[in-house]
Each structure stands twice: as C-alpha cells, then as structure tokens.
Amino acid sequence: MENAIREFVLNLGVDDVGFASADTYNSPKSYEITNFLPDAKSIIVLAYKVLSSCESPSLSVALNGYLDLGAFARSSSFRVARYLESKYGAKVANIPLSTPFEIHNDRRAVADFSQRHAAVAAGLGTFGRNNLVIHPQFGTRVNFVSIVTNLELEPSPRVNEDVCIHCNLCVENCPGRALDEAGKTDVMSCMKNSLPYGIGNDIAFWSQLLNSSSAEERKKLLTSERYAYLRQAAYLGNQYMCFNCMKSCPVGVSS
C-alpha cells in the first residue's frame, strides 16, 4: 500500500513523501494529533520544493511563488486525500500549509499542528540551527503538507545524520535576531520583520486612524502604501517579507 500511495503522490508532481506513525509525532506545544482525527494511526507528509522565483529581489514575484506553491499544495493534497478515501476507504484530515487556523489568545504564534515535527517523524529531514526542517536534497527550500489518516502505514526510515552544517549563516542574517538562542525562535521578533503587515500593524493602523485629529490626516493614512499593503495582506493571507533563514542556508543549493 505504501508503494502505491508513494507512486500516486509523486505522479502528481509532489517532490517527496514520507510516512510516520501517529505515535511518533511529537510537537510539545501543538494539539494532540487526535484533535484532528480521533482514530489517527499514520501521517503522510508531502514535500514541495520551493521555486527559485521565491528568492527574487522582487517582492511581488517572491510572494506569487509562494502563493502558487500553496495553490498546488492544496490541489495535490486534496487529490491524495480523495485517493485514500476512494481506494482504501480511509478517513483523512488534511493539514494545510497555513490558513485557516484556530485563534486563541493563550496560544499565540503556536500552530495547531506542526508540519516540521511531522516531516522529521516521516523521515524528510532534520531540524537545523534555524529551527526549520532541512531536507537532505532540498535543504530549507521546502514546504510540507500533512494528511492524517486512520490507515496503518509502515513508517519511513528517519534521517539519522545531522543535515545542518552549522555554518550559522541563518543566525547572522536574521534581521530580528530571532535565532540568537540555540533551539529557540523568538517568534515575535521574527514576525516584526517577516510579517510587517500582519495583525499587529493592522491594529496599530486602525488605532491611529480612529485617533486622527483631522480629515486630512485620515486621508493621508488611507492613501498610504502602508494601508495598501495591509489591504492586500487581508485578501492574500500572511504576506511574508523576510525569508533570510531559508535563503541564507547553503544546504541543497547547487554549486
């Protein structure tokens, strides 16, 4: 069954796939896996190599590269889930790349499900100094989507060697100094740089607008580039503007 599933996945154009037992998924801050599927037994993790266009100096080109990846990931993972249900009578729970996600004030910046921990459990890489998963072939330039299922699948062998070369370039190139402490990412420092038009800036903008003393000042705010970016981010979802921890990593880059 695992070989048939792998063949189906790769024939869709997905770059790699791994299998993990639900028991080996261990993300200490995220929800229990049974929150997504009560009788979960396995996780199928799909790996998508990031296009080189995502490293374009043009922000719009880079963002569109990730939007395209997200659209393909949604489409292909949905087709895999349909295949599992129709071929094997499986129950599934698709865990997407990002949104939508549950929002709780007591769990800020903590994912409901950790694609990183699932990928490591499924033999698709190891954690690097940047706290990202480093794939043996693609390095950090890879995104993951998981499908939780009640099928009992043979787990893929784990990557035993340390894929990270510990060059520290990710730490040195982080503008928010979010990686200074080994084994920890200062998420709020990261988000100030990577998501400058996220919910924090949105709240600040509307607070400033509501407290504006004149119609001229309000007009200036509403015609600013800042507001245009906030509007665009509201429609597109997370609008990342820093990928240094991924772009600076030399693992997987062809010479």
Number of C-alpha atoms within 10 A of each C-alpha: 11 15 8 8 16 18 12 15 20 15 10 14 12 18 15 19 23 24 28 26 22 25 12 15 22 16 17 9 12 14 15 16 22 12 11 18 16 11 16 21 18 25 31 30 27 27 22 21 18 18 15 11 16 22 19 13 9 10 16 12 14 19 20 13 18 18 16 14 19 19 11 16 22 16 12 19 23 16 15 21 20 16 16 18 14 11 10 11 12 15 18 22 16 19 22 19 17 13 9 9 11 9 12 9 6 7 12 10 12 15 16 19 22 22 23 24 21 29 31 24 27 28 21 28 27 24 19 22 24 26 17 20 26 28 27 18 17 21 23 28 25 19 21 23 25 26 23 26 26 18 20 17 17 13 19 17 13 17 16 9 9 13 19 23 11 13 13 17 17 25 22 14 17 21 17 18 15 21 24 17 11 12 11 12 17 13 15 14 15 18 19 17 17 21 18 21 26 19 14 12 16 19 12 10 18 14 11 14 18 9 11 14 10 9 10 10 13 15 12 12 18 15 10 10 11 16 18 14 15 19 13 14 19 15 9 11 13 18 21 18 17 20 17 18 23 20 18 17 25 16 19 15 12 7 4
